[in-house]
Amino acid sequence: MAGIEFEIDDVRGITVKELDKLINEMGLEPIPDGKKMKVDVTPDRPELLSFRLLNMALKMYAGRKKASKSDYSYKRGAYLSIDASAAPPDRAFISGVVGLGLDLEGNELRYLIDFAEKLSETFGRKRSKIAVGIHDAKKINGSLRYYSGSEESFVPLGQNRSMSFEEIIKKHQKGIEYAHAISRNGYPVLRDSEKIISFIPIINSRATMVTSSTSDLFVDITGREPHSVAYVAELFGCLLREMGGEIRSVGIKDRKGTKLTPRGLWRNEKINAESASEIIGTRLKNADIRKLLARMGYVTSSEGKNVRVGIPPYRGDVFDMNDLIEDVAIAYGYGNIKPARVQNSPYGTLRGNGTYLKVSMRLAGAGFMEAINPYLTSMESQFDKMRRKADDSELVRLDYSKNSNFQILRDSLLPSLLNNLSGSANDLMPHKLFEYGKAFKVRKGRPIEWESVCVAVSHSKANLSEIRGVVDQIIGLLYDDFIVDKFDDPAFIQGRCGAILHKSERIGVFGELHPEILRRFKIEEPVSCCEILVPSEGK
């Protein structure tokens, strides 16, 4: 969870006495610190990392400001243009926004830079997914070009001399910190007709440095995914407008044509009062829904039995009616919702899968503890840490993941068990875990799922023979016939790994994990493990 810090005296439209209460009611965590206020912001509301947008949201929540669709209507035509037809292939997307007539005196510039940094660190995954650059628009000459450069040099921020790209990566503080965000196949460069203005996503040029006397800003946003890059441009358009600036668009020319960013478009969704009432647990009418959503920054109108909701450009977290219902609940106040007795049966029942019962009872009897892990996981855990290569065509991905820990649906249960072992380092040995659960892949363009049983043993003498004994205990519960053969898997020590075959098809793997895997998961003792496909109908 990221945080924001601001001077209480800078808050407008909200009294000091109200501030703490309103922030709490919005589901955020205020931390008063003398004349300052710190606020922990939930990951689904990245716009609230901006002090000005947070202040705006508080005024709306208090009923002292109403949203209007005219708030983000921008002038037609591009103030600046960017040629991105030769953009770096691994960071191919760019957007931008211009704000004119801004006042950056006082703490405004600090709040703006702090927002850009926090957004790049959190939503932008330490600049790997998204990076933001802020420039003095008056110091930009002509049109811009975004391309994959070779070895060039310029004077970066914080320096008085020219430095090459390679020198910046090795010696400049920002270069050392963010070198991971670029590949060495080419350096992402943004330049105007005369000079380099940014080595993306590392450092901007001193030539376009922004100061408190700057009145016109150009913000560039680059990244690896078009939706996120476009969304952040909308975010900054709304922010600069809230700061009192005149917003102008930036024209982006790429291989597909020319487009303008930001667009300032409101999206529309419908919400049904009956559905909202059922989920929240209190009776609400359309008029109530409209009043509550107005407090959350939406523009609403009646449409028959439904409420038509205009979603502002900065609310990238709203996907459907369920997100709107959540905001209705926040505006209504969770403390005002009366608890109700759960009506379903209080008694547990046996899982219907007989194979699961047989396998789990056998393993529990052998001293294993069952783990239940989420299906969503990260590319790092599933592949990078496991020394395995990902086949993108077979992965079930989330389109707009906001958390690097939840990017894909797992195609193996083993990394989840290794994370469990890593978190149990201080418990008494031996560690004996198993999981019986689902895994997922894409085959022939369609997602499929199956069940596997995965077992892991960790102690000072864990070895191939021990896990082979575990395999012998459970494989007969799953298959009538099978054979074991030699197998090489980069996750296991070479020569200490075997495959389980059924009708010439590999249905499992077992062995001793490679020491590099243990190091990456921070597991100190050896681990032997197996993962076996469960037949769809059981044995």
Stockholm file with secondary structure:
# STOCKHOLM 1.0

chainA/1-539         MAGIEFEIDDVRGITVKELDKLINEMGLEPIPDGKKMKVDVTPDRPELLSFRLLNMALKMYAGRKKASKSDYSYKRGAYLSIDASAAPPDRAFISGVVGLGLDLEGNELRYLIDFAEKLSETFGRKRSKIAVGIHDAKKINGSLRYYSGSEESFVPLGQNRSMSFEEIIKKHQKGIEYAHAISRNGYPVLRDSEKIISFIPIINSRATMVTSSTSDLFVDITGREPHSVAYVAELFGCLLREMGGEIRSVGIKDRKGTKLTPRGLWRNEKINAESASEIIGTRLKNADIRKLLARMGYVTSSEGKNVRVGIPPYRGDVFDMNDLIEDVAIAYGYGNIKPARVQNSPYGTLRGNGTYLKVSMRLAGAGFMEAINPYLTSMESQFDKMRRKADDSELVRLDYSKNSNFQILRDSLLPSLLNNLSGSANDLMPHKLFEYGKAFKVRKGRPIEWESVCVAVSHSKANLSEIRGVVDQIIGLLYDDFIVDKFDDPAFIQGRCGAILHKSERIGVFGELHPEILRRFKIEEPVSCCEILVPSEGK
#=GR chainA/1-539 SS CEEEEEEGGGCCSSCHHHHHHHHHHTTCEEEEETTEEEEEECTTCGGGGSHHHHHHHHHHHTTSCCCCGGGGCCEEEEEEEEEEEECCGGGCEEEEEEEESCCCTTTHHHHHHHHHHHHHHTTTTTTTSEEEEEEEGGGCCSCEEEEEECSCEECBTTCSSCEEHHHHHHHSHHHHHHGGGSCTTCEEEEECSSSEEEETTTEEBGGGCCCTTCCCEEEEEEESCHHHHHHHHHHHHHHHHHTTCEEEEEEEEETTEEEEECCCCCEEEEEEHHHHHHHHTSCCCHHHHHHHHHHTTCEEEEETTEEEEEECTTCTTCCSHHHHHHHHHHHHCGGGSCCCCCCSCSCCCCCSCHHHHHHHHHHHHTTCEECCCCSEECHIIIIITTTCCCCGGGCCBCTTCSSTTCSEECSCSHHHHHHHHHTTTTSCSCEEEEEEEEEEEEETTEEEEEEEEEEEEESTTCCHHHHHHHHHHHHTTTCSCCEEEECCCTTEEEEEEEEEEETTEEEEEEEEECHHHHHHHTCCSCEEEEEEECCTTCC
#=GC SS_cons         CEEEEEEGGGCCSSCHHHHHHHHHHTTCEEEEETTEEEEEECTTCGGGGSHHHHHHHHHHHTTSCCCCGGGGCCEEEEEEEEEEEECCGGGCEEEEEEEESCCCTTTHHHHHHHHHHHHHHTTTTTTTSEEEEEEEGGGCCSCEEEEEECSCEECBTTCSSCEEHHHHHHHSHHHHHHGGGSCTTCEEEEECSSSEEEETTTEEBGGGCCCTTCCCEEEEEEESCHHHHHHHHHHHHHHHHHTTCEEEEEEEEETTEEEEECCCCCEEEEEEHHHHHHHHTSCCCHHHHHHHHHHTTCEEEEETTEEEEEECTTCTTCCSHHHHHHHHHHHHCGGGSCCCCCCSCSCCCCCSCHHHHHHHHHHHHTTCEECCCCSEECHIIIIITTTCCCCGGGCCBCTTCSSTTCSEECSCSHHHHHHHHHTTTTSCSCEEEEEEEEEEEEETTEEEEEEEEEEEEESTTCCHHHHHHHHHHHHTTTCSCCEEEECCCTTEEEEEEEEEEETTEEEEEEEEECHHHHHHHTCCSCEEEEEEECCTTCC
//
